[in-house]
Amino acid sequence: MTIPGLASLRGRVLLLAVGIAGLVILLAAVPLALLLRSAAYDDAEREATYAAQNVSDYLSSGTYDDQVLDQYLKRVNGRTSWPVTIVMSDGDVLGAGLSSAALKSATRDGGRAIDADGDGDQRGDGDGDADNLGFVSDARTISVDDGRLVEILADDGDGQARVVASVDNSVIFSSVRTRYALVGVAALGLLLLAGAAAEVTSRRLVRPLRRTADTAGRLSAGDLAARAPEEGPAEVAQVAVELNALAGRIDELLTTERESTADLSHRLRTPLTAVRLGVEALPASERKVELEQHVASLQRTLTQVIRAARRPQREGVHPRADAAAVVRERLEFWTPLAEDQERAVTVDVAGGESWVRSSADDLATTIDALLENVMAHTPEGTPFGLRLVPGPEDVAIEVHDDGPGIPSGAISRGQSDRGSSGLGLDIARSTTEAVGGTIEVGRVDGTTMVRITLPTAGSPQHGADGAAQP
């Protein structure tokens, strides 16, 4: 199954960059999560220890009463997330208070007592700081069901008191979740950054490839002057260089072929002229007339070959022309003669462009042949009309008149029932069929109509499929 958008080169580069970035983040996520959790507990224990030490120092000074000590604890607990509780030597509990399980864990010291100097005096100043305060023990951490306890033993003047700071798991988890969220936002930012970098890189990679592909399409459509921009990474630029070299070689081969064809056709003119002179020297007869018609047809064909061979190279393999513009131009040329012969002219040509697969010269020749046929073989004053019918796949050009009609076999080369060589319709047929078109002759509602149909083509600013070129 192919996901739309990911089958392209840009999509695959983007997927690769984001996938690698995501994999790196995922591999770092587990150790980072453990590190953040451990750091959160370490920070909490350090802060709780600091709070418990402050209270222990104050307690060991002995300059307080129970009411002042209780107010002091309330002030301390209002400033920290780790509530401090004092279990006095006489069993009284001051401060935040502890659950029974926590209180039991805090008072289970396993024989732990204040005796820093080993002389059995549990109330002496044995911490060596010469501050004349009571002894304060080191902090120890006790694990309980809902968190941890930081316990410090202190001399309250009457005996051994316990100062306990509570580290609640729910507070730790909240802090960890906040850190996870920040790391998650940072990871998402890294993914977006990787995606943006991949997008920029893929665009710079794909843009010259698309232009090269567009150039190949234009070459296929017959625009031999098209060249690909030689830009981008070295490998991509090399493709454009080779394509341009191929286009240049094709151009050279076509030029050589056309020159050879034109040269051969010119060489045939001399013996053909000799044949024509020989036919003209024959005695008058039906056979002579037939031979003259064949020679005239051969001369016309040879002229068309030379003209096609000498067609401008810029037209490429598949020439194109705006049929609407050519029809208007040729109608403007023939209008003065139609007015002299008092012919009414009906014109139906679309206002826009209608591009067809034919050179402008060939199409003009075809239209001239059809209009000349009307002027020469219908009585003066006979109305005629010209119509252009554009379509999605082909364009039709219709020439109709109110004359006597054209025999069905008149399209065949060299046949006519009106004393002419029959080359007019033959020219229209040959030029039309040469580009894949068709020609039809018939009568519609008492009107003679010749209809030629030509395949459509994209405009010069478009490729073979009509897509706009960059």
C-alpha positions in Angstrom: 0.0 0.0 0.0 1.4 3.4 -1.0 0.6 6.4 1.1 -0.3 9.4 -1.2 2.4 12.1 -1.0 5.1 9.7 0.4 5.8 8.0 -2.9 7.4 11.1 -4.2 11.1 11.9 -3.6 10.2 14.9 -1.4 7.9 12.7 0.7 10.5 10.0 1.1 13.3 12.5 2.1 10.9 14.1 4.6 9.9 10.7 6.0 13.5 9.6 6.3 14.6 12.7 8.2 11.7 12.8 10.6 11.9 9.0 11.1 15.6 9.2 12.0 15.0 12.1 14.3 12.1 10.3 15.9 14.2 7.2 16.4 17.1 9.1 18.0 14.6 10.8 20.3 13.0 7.5 21.2 16.3 5.9 22.0 17.2 8.8 24.3 13.7 8.9 25.9 14.1 6.0 28.3 17.4 7.0 29.9 16.4 10.6 29.9 13.1 9.7 31.6 15.0 7.7 34.3 17.4 10.6 34.7 14.7 13.2 35.1 12.9 11.0 37.7 16.1 10.5 39.7 16.9 14.2 39.5 13.4 15.1 40.7 13.8 12.9 43.8 17.3 14.2 44.4 16.1 17.8 44.2 13.2 17.1 46.5 15.4 15.3 49.1 17.9 18.1 49.0 15.3 20.8 49.6 13.6 18.7 52.3 17.0 18.1 54.0 17.7 21.9 53.9 14.3 22.6 55.5 14.8 19.9 58.2 18.3 21.2 59.0 17.1 24.7 59.5 14.4 23.6 61.9 16.9 21.3 63.7 19.3 24.2 64.2 16.6 26.4 65.5 15.4 23.5 67.8 18.9 22.9 69.2 19.3 26.5 70.2 16.9 26.1 73.1 15.7 29.7 72.9 12.0 29.1 72.2 8.8 27.9 73.8 6.3 25.5 72.3 4.0 28.3 70.9 6.9 30.1 69.2 8.2 26.9 67.8 4.7 26.0 66.5 4.5 29.4 64.7 8.0 29.0 63.3 7.0 25.6 61.9 3.9 27.1 60.3 6.1 29.8 58.6 8.6 27.2 57.4 5.9 24.9 56.0 4.2 27.8 54.2 7.4 28.4 52.2 8.2 24.8 51.2 6.6 21.9 49.4 8.1 19.5 51.9 6.2 19.9 55.2 8.4 19.6 58.4 7.2 17.8 61.6 8.9 17.7 65.0 8.5 14.7 67.3 9.6 16.1 70.7 11.4 14.1 73.2 8.3 14.0 75.4 6.2 12.6 72.5 4.5 15.8 71.4 4.1 16.3 67.7 4.4 19.8 66.2 4.2 21.1 62.6 2.6 19.4 59.6 1.8 16.1 61.3 2.5 12.6 60.1 0.4 9.6 59.4 0.6 6.8 61.9 2.7 4.6 59.4 5.0 7.5 58.7 5.3 8.3 62.4 6.1 4.7 63.2 8.8 4.6 60.6 10.3 7.9 61.8 10.5 6.7 65.4 12.0 3.3 64.5 15.6 4.3 64.7 17.1 0.9 65.6 19.1 2.3 68.6 20.0 5.5 66.8 20.7 8.3 69.4 22.6 11.5 69.7 26.1 10.6 71.0 28.6 12.2 68.7 31.6 12.1 71.0 31.0 8.6 72.4 31.0 9.7 76.0 27.4 8.6 76.6 26.2 12.2 76.9 23.3 12.4 74.4 22.8 16.1 74.9 26.3 17.5 74.6 27.7 19.7 71.9 29.5 17.1 69.9 29.2 18.5 66.4 32.5 20.4 66.7 31.2 23.7 65.4 31.9 25.6 68.7 28.5 27.4 68.4 27.3 26.2 71.9 24.1 24.8 70.3 22.8 21.4 70.9 23.9 18.5 68.8 22.2 17.9 65.4 22.7 14.6 63.6 23.2 13.9 59.9 20.1 13.5 57.8 18.9 10.0 56.8 16.3 9.1 54.3 13.5 6.6 55.1 11.3 5.1 52.4 7.5 4.9 53.1 4.5 3.8 51.1 3.6 7.3 49.8 7.0 8.8 49.5 10.2 9.4 51.6 11.0 10.9 54.9 14.2 13.0 55.7 14.9 12.6 59.4 17.4 14.5 61.6 17.9 14.0 65.4 18.3 17.1 67.5 18.7 18.0 71.1 15.6 19.9 72.3 17.1 20.6 75.7 15.1 17.8 77.4 16.2 14.9 75.3 16.2 13.7 71.8 13.8 15.1 69.3 13.2 14.0 65.7 12.8 16.5 62.9 11.1 14.9 59.9 10.5 16.5 56.4 8.0 14.6 54.2 8.7 14.1 50.5 5.3 13.2 49.0 5.3 11.0 45.8 2.3 12.9 44.3 4.3 16.2 44.4 7.3 14.4 42.9 5.2 12.9 40.1 3.7 16.3 39.4 7.2 17.7 39.0 8.3 14.8 36.9 5.2 15.2 34.6 6.1 18.9 34.2 9.7 18.0 33.2 8.4 15.3 30.8 6.1 17.8 29.2 9.0 20.3 28.7 11.1 17.5 27.2 8.2 16.4 25.0 7.8 19.9 23.7 11.5 20.1 23.0 11.3 16.7 21.2 8.4 17.9 19.1 10.4 21.0 18.3 13.3 18.8 17.2 11.0 16.8 15.0 9.5 20.0 13.4 13.0 21.3 12.9 14.1 18.1 11.2 11.0 18.1 9.1 11.6 21.8 8.1 15.2 21.0 7.2 14.2 18.0 5.2 11.5 20.1 3.4 14.1 22.7 2.4 16.6 20.1 1.3 14.1 18.1 -0.6 12.7 21.2 -2.4 16.3 22.2 -3.4 16.8 18.6 -4.7 13.4 18.2 -6.4 13.1 21.6 -8.1 15.9 21.0 -10.7 14.6 17.5 -11.2 11.1 18.8 -12.0 12.6 21.4 -14.4 14.6 18.7 -16.1 11.4 16.6 -16.4 9.5 19.6 -17.8 12.3 20.1 -20.4 12.0 16.4 -21.4 8.3 16.9 -21.8 8.8 19.9 -24.0 11.3 18.0 -26.1 8.9 15.2 -26.5 6.2 17.7 -27.6 8.6 18.9 -30.3 10.2 22.0 -28.8 13.8 21.2 -29.7 15.0 24.5 -28.4 14.1 23.5 -24.8 17.0 23.1 -22.5 17.2 22.1 -18.8 18.8 24.3 -16.2 22.1 22.8 -15.1 21.7 23.4 -11.4 21.3 21.6 -8.1 23.5 18.8 -6.6 26.2 17.5 -8.9 24.3 14.3 -9.7 21.1 16.2 -10.6 23.0 18.7 -12.6 24.7 15.9 -14.5 21.2 14.6 -15.6 20.4 18.1 -17.0 23.8 18.2 -18.8 23.3 14.9 -20.5 19.7 15.7 -21.4 20.8 19.0 -23.0 23.5 17.1 -24.9 20.9 14.6 -26.1 18.6 17.5 -27.3 21.5 19.1 -29.1 22.3 15.8 -30.8 18.7 15.3 -31.9 18.7 18.9 -33.2 21.8 18.2 -35.2 20.4 14.9 -36.7 17.1 16.5 -37.7 18.9 19.5 -39.3 21.2 17.1 -41.2 18.2 15.0 -42.3 16.2 18.0 -43.5 19.2 19.4 -45.4 19.7 16.0 -47.1 16.0 15.7 -48.0 15.9 19.3 -49.4 19.1 18.7 -51.3 17.8 15.5 -52.8 14.5 17.2 -53.7 16.3 20.0 -55.5 18.3 17.5 -57.4 15.1 15.9 -58.6 13.8 19.2 -60.0 16.2 19.0 -63.0 15.1 15.6 -64.3 11.4 16.5 -63.5 11.7 19.6 -65.6 13.1 17.6 -68.4 10.1 15.2 -68.1 7.7 18.1 -68.1 9.3 19.6 -71.2 9.2 16.3 -72.9 5.5 15.9 -72.1 4.7 19.4 -73.4 6.4 18.5 -76.7 4.0 15.6 -77.3 1.2 15.9 -79.7 -2.1 17.0 -78.2 -4.1 14.0 -77.0 -6.0 12.8 -73.9 -2.8 10.8 -73.0 -0.8 14.1 -73.0 -3.4 15.8 -70.7 -3.2 12.9 -68.3 0.6 13.0 -68.3 0.6 16.8 -67.7 -1.7 16.3 -64.7 0.7 13.6 -63.3 3.7 15.8 -63.8 2.0 18.8 -62.2 1.0 16.6 -59.2 4.6 15.4 -58.9 5.9 19.0 -59.0 3.5 20.0 -56.3 4.5 17.1 -54.1 8.1 17.9 -54.6 7.6 21.5 -53.7 5.8 20.4 -50.5 8.7 18.1 -49.6 11.2 20.9 -50.0 9.1 23.3 -48.0 8.7 20.8 -45.2 12.4 20.1 -45.2 13.2 23.8 -45.0 10.6 24.4 -42.2 12.2 26.5 -39.4 14.0 24.3 -36.9 12.2 26.1 -34.0 9.0 24.3 -35.0 10.5 21.1 -33.8 9.2 17.6 -34.5 5.6 18.5 -33.8 4.8 22.0 -35.2 1.8 23.8 -33.8 -0.3 26.8 -34.9 -3.2 28.8 -33.7 -6.0 27.7 -36.0 -8.2 30.7 -35.1 -5.5 33.2 -36.0 -4.6 31.4 -39.3 -8.3 31.2 -40.3 -8.8 34.9 -39.7 -5.7 35.8 -41.6 -6.6 33.8 -44.7 -10.2 35.0 -44.6 -8.9 38.6 -44.6 -6.7 37.7 -47.6 -9.6 36.2 -49.6 -12.3 38.8 -48.6 -11.4 41.4 -51.3 -11.9 38.7 -54.1 -15.1 37.6 -52.5 -16.4 41.2 -52.5 -15.4 41.6 -56.2 -17.4 38.4 -57.0 -20.3 39.7 -54.9 -20.2 36.7 -52.6 -21.8 36.8 -49.1 -19.4 35.5 -46.5 -20.5 33.9 -43.2 -17.8 33.6 -40.5 -18.0 31.7 -37.3 -14.6 31.7 -35.5 -14.1 31.5 -31.8 -12.5 34.5 -30.1 -9.9 32.6 -28.2 -6.9 30.6 -29.3 -7.2 27.1 -30.9 -3.8 25.4 -31.1 -3.5 22.5 -33.5 -0.8 20.0 -34.6 0.1 21.7 -37.8 2.5 24.4 -38.9 1.0 27.8 -39.7 2.2 27.6 -43.3 0.7 24.2 -43.9 -2.6 25.2 -42.3 -2.7 28.4 -44.4 -2.0 26.4 -47.5 -4.8 24.0 -46.7 -7.3 26.8 -46.1 -6.2 28.6 -49.3 -6.7 25.4 -51.3 -10.3 25.1 -50.0 -11.2 28.7 -50.5 -9.6 28.7 -53.9 -11.7 25.7 -54.8 -14.8 27.7 -53.9 -13.7 30.8 -55.8 -12.7 28.9 -58.9 -15.5 26.2 -59.2 -18.7 28.0 -58.0 -20.5 30.7 -59.9 -19.9 34.3 -58.9 -22.3 35.5 -56.3 -22.4 32.1 -54.6 -22.4 32.5 -50.8 -19.9 30.6 -48.8 -18.9 30.4 -45.2 -16.0 29.5 -42.9 -16.5 28.0 -39.4 -14.1 26.9 -36.7 -15.3 24.4 -34.1 -12.8 23.9 -31.2 -12.9 20.8 -29.1 -11.0 19.1 -26.2 -9.2 16.7 -28.5 -9.5 18.1 -32.0 -10.4 21.3 -33.9 -12.7 21.3 -36.9 -12.5 23.8 -39.8 -15.5 23.8 -42.1 -15.8 25.5 -45.5 -19.3 25.4 -47.0 -20.9 27.0 -50.1 -24.1 26.9 -52.1 -22.4 25.6 -55.2 -23.2 22.4 -57.3 -21.2 20.2 -55.0 -18.0 18.1 -55.1 -18.0 14.5 -56.3 -17.1 12.0 -53.5 -13.9 10.9 -55.3 -12.6 14.4 -55.8 -10.4 14.1 -52.7 -8.2 11.4 -54.4 -5.0 12.7 -55.9 -5.3 14.2 -59.3 -9.0 13.7 -59.8 -11.4 16.5 -60.7 -14.6 16.8 -62.8 -14.1 20.5 -63.5 -11.2 20.5 -65.8 -8.6 21.2 -63.2 -5.7 19.1 -61.9 -7.6 18.3 -58.7 -4.6 19.4 -56.7 -6.5 21.8 -54.4 -8.3 19.1 -52.4 -5.3 16.8 -52.7 -3.1 19.5 -51.0 -5.7 19.9 -48.3 -5.9 16.1 -47.8 -2.1 15.5 -47.7 -1.3 18.3 -45.3 -4.2 17.4 -43.0 -3.4 13.6 -43.0 0.3 14.4 -42.4 -0.4 15.6 -38.9 -2.9 12.9 -38.1 -6.1 14.8 -39.2 -9.0 13.9 -41.4 -10.9 15.5 -44.3 -14.5 14.9 -45.3 -16.6 16.1 -48.2 -20.3 16.0 -48.3 -23.7 17.8 -48.7 -25.6 19.1 -45.7 -29.0 20.6 -46.3 -28.2 21.4 -49.9 -24.9 22.9 -49.0 -21.5 21.6 -50.0 -19.2 21.3 -47.0 -15.5 20.3 -46.7 -14.6 19.6 -43.1 -11.0 19.1 -41.9 -10.3 17.9 -38.4 -6.9 18.5 -36.8 -5.6 17.2 -33.4 -5.2 19.8 -30.7 -1.9 20.8 -29.2 -0.8 22.8 -26.2 0.2 26.4 -26.7 4.0 27.3 -27.0 4.0 28.2 -23.3 2.8 24.7 -22.4 4.1 21.2 -22.6 2.8 18.2 -24.5 0.0 17.7 -22.0 -0.9 21.3 -21.9 0.7 21.9 -18.5 2.2 25.3 -17.9 6.0 25.3 -18.2 8.0 27.1 -15.4 
